[in-house]
Amino acid sequence: MNKLEEVFHNKKAFIPFVVADDPNFDATVQNVLTLANNGADIIELGIPFSDPVADGPIIQAADLRAFDAGVNTEVVFDIVAKIRESTTIPIIFLTYTNIVYKYGYEEFCHKCHELDISGLVIPDLPFEEQGELKEFTEQYGISLIQLIAPTSGKRISMIASQAEGFIYMVSSMGVTGKREDFSSELGSTIEEIRKTTDVPIAIGFGIHSAQQARDLSELADGIIIGSAVVEIVDKSKDLAQYSKEISQAI
């Protein structure tokens, strides 16, 4: 059982998403610490990218604010270093293939290891093309987190068999953003995954209310919330209270 899997031991995990450097360096550090101190179990930190194919308008707007603040990969690493002065909460990166490739697969993974980054979520890296990167994630003890959707079909067992850390269960088709309805096939897809692996499953995409979090946590081992958290940050609402509400709900 690795560090991420240990988080799910005897509890449901709340995994909020924050865009690095949105709206600036200090605010990102403070927002992560606020979440860590108010019920979050794992932090998913997004590295801003110019073509975030999995992300909807709310997160795309946050990426643009981060670009205005001067974000780059080194700034993101510096943010994590600052966070690590105050908390050991597990952190995973949501990033895209070109960012890691441009930095250098080994150099990126080595830096993640130095900063105690537990895992990587890379939506545009197909399962069949993970080999070059996985060589280095394995070397440095970083989980390459697999994404599975209700549309994954016959590929579900193949992807699940290689899962580590946790599985990112995509709730429905489309990009990130707040939703009221989720795929009716979530339950059956999760059942199919559990036939192959006992790696924890966390559901993401669209969840924003405490009731949704409560209901979906009955199907899975954790809840990932992105756009709703990013919107709270943008509108300067009470992030601590929201984090407590979601954590208590699940």
N, C-alpha and C positions, 0 to 999 in steps of 0.2 A: 504494500500500500504506500503510494507516494504522498507528498505533502498535500496536493490538491484533494486526493481521495480521502485523506484523513479528516478534512474539513466536513465531509458529509457523514462522518461516523456518528450515528445515533442522533442526527438532526437534519433539518432541511436548511439548505444554504441560500442566502440572499446575495446575489452578485450584481451590484450596480455598475453602470458604465459611465465613464467620464472621458471627455475629449481632452487630451493633454494640451495645455497652454490656452484653454478657453476659459475666461477671456484673457488670462495672462498666467505667468509662472506662479506667482504667489497665491492667486486664487485657486489654481489647480491643486496645489499642495494642501491648502486649507480645506478644500472640498473633499479631497480624499481622506484627510484625517477626520473630518466631520462624519463621513460615512463609516469609517473604521471604528469610531467611538460610539456609534449609535445603531449598531446591529448588523452592519455589513459583514460578510464572512470572507469574501474574495472581492477584490477590485479589478474590474476590466477597464484598462486604460487604453483609449484609442489613440493611435498615432495618426495625425491628420494626413490625408492623401488627396491628391487632385482629382481622382476618379474613383470614389468609393462606391463601387457597384452594388454593395449590399445595403447601403445606407439611404434613408429617406431624407426629406427636406430639413427636418430639425437638426439632424446630425451633420448634414452637409453644410448648413449655416454655421454650425459650431466650428467645423473645419476651417471655414473662411475666416471666422474671427481669430482662430489660432494662427492662420497664415498672416493676418494683419499684425498679430503680436510678434511675428518673426520666428515661428516655430520651425524646427528641423529635428532630425533624429537625435542629434547631440543634445539639444534642449530637452527633449523628452527624457533622455537618460539622466540629465541633470535634475529634472523634476523628481524622478524616482529616487535618486541619491538623496535629495532633500527630504523626501517622504520617509526614507529609511532611517533618518535621524530620530524619528518619533514613533514608528510603528513597524512591526514585523508581519503585518497582515499579508496573506498571499496576494500577489499581483500577477495578472496575465495581460498580455498585450493583444489588442485587436489591431491587426495591421494588414498590409497587402503585399503581395509577392515582390513587387518591384522595389519597395523600400528595403526589404531584407536582402534582396539580390544586389542592389546597388551598394549597400553598406558592406556586403560580403557575408556569406552564410556563416562562416566560422567566426568572423569578427563580431557579428551581431549576437550569435549565441554565447560567445565568451563574455561579452558585455552583459548580457542578460544574467548569466551565471554569477558574475561579480555583484550584481544588484539584487540577487535573489528573486529574479522573475521566474514564476513557476510554470508558465505555459504560454503558448502562442495560438491565437485564433486567426486563420488566414482565409477569408471567404473565397478569394479568387485562385486558390491553389488546389487544383483537382487532386483527389485521392491518388490517382494513378501517377501523378507527377511529383510526389512528395519525397522521393528517394534522396535527391541531392541534399535537401535541407535536413531530412530526418537523420542522416549520418551525424550531423552536428548537434541536433537537439538531443539525441541519445548520448552523445559524448559528454554534453554539459548538463545532463539531467533535467532537461526542460520538456514538459509535455506538449506534444503537437496535438491540439484538441480538434477532434473530428466533428464536422457538422453533418447532421442527418435531418432530412425533411420528410414529411409524409409522402412526397413525390419521389423519394429515393428508390422505391420499389425493390427490384431484385438486388440492388447494390447495398441494401441495409446491412445484411449479415456480413458482407465483405468488409464494409467500413467499420462496423462495430467490433469485428474481430481484432482490429488493430488499435482500438481506442485506448487512451491513457489519460489520466487526470480526471476528466469527465467528458461526457458527450454533450455537445451543444445541439439541442433539439430545436429546430426551427419550427415555430408554431403554425406557420401558414405561408402561402406563396407570396412573393413580392419583396419589397424592401422594408427596412425598419420604419417604425412609426406607430403611434398609438392606435389600437384596434378595439373593437367591441366584440368581434367574433373570431373564432379560431377554427382551424381545420377539424372536421368531425372525425378524422382518421388519426388524431394524436394518440388516443388510447391504444389502438391496434398497432400503431407503429412502435410505440414504447414496448408493448408486449413482445413484438418481434425482436427488438433490440435485446431485451432481457433473456431471450432464448440463447443469445450468443455470448453475452458478457455481463458481468456484475459491476462493471465500471459505472459510477453514478451518472445520472442523466439530469441536465438542467434545461428548462424550457425558456426560450427567448423569442423576441420579435413581437411587439405589440402590447405587451403587458404594461398596465399603468395604474390600475386601482388595487387597493388592498383586497377587495373581494375576488378579483381575477387571480391575484397571487395566491390567495387561500385555495380557490377552486383548483387551479392548475398544479399546485404543490401536492395535491392528493394523487396526481398521476405520476409525478416525477420526484427527484431528490433535491431539486433546487430551482430557483427562479432568477432569470436575468432580466434586468430592466435598464433600458438605454435611453430612448427618446424622452421619456417622462422625467428622468433625472437631468438630462441635458437641458430640458425646457425649464425646470426649476432653477438651475444654475443661471440660465439666461435671464430669467425674470426676477432673480434675487429673492425667491421664496424660501420657506423654511425647510432646508435640506435635512437637518437633523430630525425634525418631526416626521417628515416623510419616510426617512430611513427606519425610524422606530416603528412606524405604522406597518410597513411592509414586513419587517423582521418579526413583529408580533403576529401578523396575519398568517405567516407560514409556520 
